[in-house]
Amino acid sequence: MADQKTVLQKYVSDMIALESHIYQAIDKQAKENESDQDVKQHFTNFASTLQSHQSALESRLKALGGAANSPVKEGVAAVFGVAAGVIDKLRSDEQSKDFRDDYTALNLSLISYQMLHTTAVALGDKATADLAASHAKDNAEFVSYIQHILPQVIINELKKNYDVTVDENATQQTKELVGNIWK
């Protein structure tokens, strides 16, 4: 049966792999997005945050007696790598679909941080629990940002890519819908 440190090492390793793959996607988008400087700045800032998450997680893993290149982490990284590769092949030039994929990956990170936090609290590891809570808060802020800008991004793409008339009120109606869903 695994001891407490081994269990925590596994969860922290999983988060290192997940954050690494999210970072790769967001960093790529930050470098490619030239059309909207505000969005580019948010993505650049968040890529930097994700890098700091990785460093902090690697330090925590080391403090727990694990290694950043452990077989567990490498296995998890391989699984996430395959998933990221499939998603990358499915991506189009539409920024909204990139945001959708980021939103999905970041929500995976949020539930994963919830699992890490619960595990750390249950096993009496306050340092890991605090790290998980802090990183989850950062990622939740970016999820919220994507959720806020996505309706307007879609409106802009519809106007740019299709010969259609769009209802500009769709942005506000969608924001209200999402707000009501989460009440």
NORMOFEN-V21474 format. One record per pair of residues at least 24 apart in sequence whose C-alpha atoms are under 10 Angstrom apart, sorted by the first residue. I is the first residue (numbers start at 1). J is the second residue. D is the distance in whole Angstrom. If there is no record, write none. Layout:
I&J&D ; I&J&D
This chain:
3&123&10 ; 4&64&10 ; 4&119&9 ; 4&120&9 ; 4&122&10 ; 4&123&7 ; 4&124&9 ; 4&125&9 ; 5&61&9 ; 5&63&10 ; 5&64&6 ; 5&65&8 ; 5&66&9 ; 5&120&10 ; 5&123&9 ; 5&125&9 ; 6&64&8 ; 6&65&9 ; 6&66&8 ; 7&64&10 ; 7&116&10 ; 7&119&8 ; 7&120&9 ; 7&123&9 ; 8&60&10 ; 8&61&8 ; 8&64&8 ; 8&65&10 ; 8&66&9 ; 8&116&8 ; 8&117&10 ; 8&119&7 ; 8&120&7 ; 8&123&8 ; 8&125&9 ; 8&128&8 ; 9&60&9 ; 9&61&6 ; 9&62&9 ; 9&63&10 ; 9&64&6 ; 9&65&8 ; 9&66&6 ; 9&67&9 ; 9&68&10 ; 9&70&9 ; 9&72&9 ; 9&73&9 ; 10&61&9 ; 10&66&9 ; 10&70&9 ; 10&71&10 ; 10&72&7 ; 10&73&8 ; 10&76&10 ; 10&116&10 ; 11&61&9 ; 11&72&10 ; 11&73&9 ; 11&112&8 ; 11&113&9 ; 11&115&8 ; 11&116&6 ; 11&117&10 ; 11&119&8 ; 11&120&9 ; 12&54&10 ; 12&57&6 ; 12&58&8 ; 12&60&8 ; 12&61&6 ; 12&64&9 ; 12&66&9 ; 12&68&10 ; 12&73&9 ; 12&112&10 ; 12&113&9 ; 12&116&7 ; 12&120&10 ; 12&128&8 ; 12&132&9 ; 13&54&10 ; 13&57&8 ; 13&58&8 ; 13&60&10 ; 13&61&7 ; 13&66&8 ; 13&67&9 ; 13&68&7 ; 13&69&9 ; 13&70&8 ; 13&71&10 ; 13&72&7 ; 13&73&5 ; 13&74&9 ; 13&75&10 ; 13&76&8 ; 13&77&9 ; 14&57&10 ; 14&72&8 ; 14&73&6 ; 14&74&9 ; 14&75&9 ; 14&76&6 ; 14&77&8 ; 14&80&10 ; 14&109&10 ; 14&112&8 ; 14&113&10 ; 14&116&9 ; 15&53&9 ; 15&54&8 ; 15&57&8 ; 15&58&10 ; 15&73&9 ; 15&76&9 ; 15&77&10 ; 15&109&7 ; 15&112&7 ; 15&113&8 ; 15&116&8 ; 15&132&9 ; 16&50&10 ; 16&51&10 ; 16&53&8 ; 16&54&6 ; 16&55&9 ; 16&56&9 ; 16&57&6 ; 16&58&7 ; 16&61&9 ; 16&68&8 ; 16&73&8 ; 16&76&9 ; 16&77&9 ; 17&54&8 ; 17&57&10 ; 17&68&10 ; 17&72&10 ; 17&73&6 ; 17&74&8 ; 17&75&9 ; 17&76&6 ; 17&77&5 ; 17&78&9 ; 17&79&9 ; 17&80&7 ; 17&81&9 ; 18&54&9 ; 18&73&10 ; 18&76&8 ; 18&77&7 ; 18&79&10 ; 18&80&7 ; 18&81&9 ; 18&105&8 ; 18&106&9 ; 18&108&9 ; 18&109&7 ; 18&112&9 ; 19&47&10 ; 19&50&6 ; 19&51&8 ; 19&52&10 ; 19&53&7 ; 19&54&6 ; 19&57&9 ; 19&77&10 ; 19&105&9 ; 19&106&9 ; 19&109&7 ; 19&135&10 ; 19&139&10 ; 20&50&8 ; 20&51&8 ; 20&53&9 ; 20&54&7 ; 20&77&8 ; 20&80&9 ; 20&81&10 ; 21&50&10 ; 21&77&8 ; 21&80&7 ; 21&81&7 ; 21&83&10 ; 21&84&7 ; 21&85&10 ; 21&105&9 ; 22&47&9 ; 22&50&8 ; 22&51&10 ; 22&80&9 ; 22&84&9 ; 22&101&10 ; 22&102&7 ; 22&105&7 ; 22&106&7 ; 22&108&10 ; 22&109&9 ; 23&47&6 ; 23&48&8 ; 23&49&9 ; 23&50&6 ; 23&51&7 ; 23&53&10 ; 23&54&9 ; 23&102&10 ; 24&50&9 ; 24&51&10 ; 24&84&9 ; 25&84&8 ; 25&88&9 ; 25&98&9 ; 25&101&9 ; 25&102&8 ; 25&105&10 ; 26&50&9 ; 26&98&9 ; 26&99&9 ; 26&102&7 ; 27&51&10 ; 29&95&9 ; 29&98&8 ; 29&99&9 ; 29&102&10 ; 33&95&9 ; 39&145&10 ; 39&146&9 ; 39&149&9 ; 42&142&8 ; 42&145&9 ; 42&146&10 ; 43&142&9 ; 46&138&9 ; 46&139&8 ; 46&141&10 ; 46&142&7 ; 49&135&9 ; 49&138&8 ; 49&139&9 ; 50&135&9 ; 50&138&9 ; 50&139&9 ; 52&135&10 ; 53&131&9 ; 53&132&10 ; 53&134&9 ; 53&135&7 ; 53&138&9 ; 54&135&10 ; 56&131&8 ; 56&135&10 ; 57&128&9 ; 57&131&8 ; 57&132&9 ; 57&135&10 ; 60&127&8 ; 60&128&7 ; 60&131&9 ; 61&128&9 ; 64&125&10 ; 64&128&9 ; 94&153&9 ; 94&154&9 ; 94&157&7 ; 94&161&9 ; 95&150&9 ; 95&153&7 ; 95&154&8 ; 95&157&8 ; 96&146&9 ; 96&149&9 ; 96&150&6 ; 96&151&9 ; 96&152&9 ; 96&153&6 ; 96&154&6 ; 96&155&10 ; 96&156&10 ; 96&157&8 ; 97&150&9 ; 97&153&10 ; 97&154&9 ; 99&143&9 ; 99&146&7 ; 99&147&9 ; 99&149&9 ; 99&150&7 ; 99&153&9 ; 100&143&10 ; 100&146&8 ; 100&147&9 ; 100&150&8 ; 102&142&9 ; 102&143&8 ; 102&146&8 ; 103&139&10 ; 103&140&10 ; 103&142&8 ; 103&143&6 ; 103&144&9 ; 103&145&10 ; 103&146&7 ; 103&147&8 ; 104&143&9 ; 105&143&10 ; 106&136&9 ; 106&139&6 ; 106&140&8 ; 106&142&8 ; 106&143&7 ; 107&136&9 ; 107&139&8 ; 107&140&8 ; 107&142&10 ; 107&143&7 ; 109&135&9 ; 109&136&7 ; 109&139&8 ; 109&140&9 ; 110&135&9 ; 110&136&5 ; 110&137&8 ; 110&138&10 ; 110&139&7 ; 110&140&7 ; 110&143&9 ; 111&136&9 ; 112&136&9 ; 113&137&10 ; 113&139&10 ; 147&174&10 ; 147&175&8 ; 147&178&8 ; 148&172&10 ; 148&174&10 ; 148&175&7 ; 148&178&9 ; 149&175&9 ; 150&174&9 ; 150&175&9 ; 151&175&7
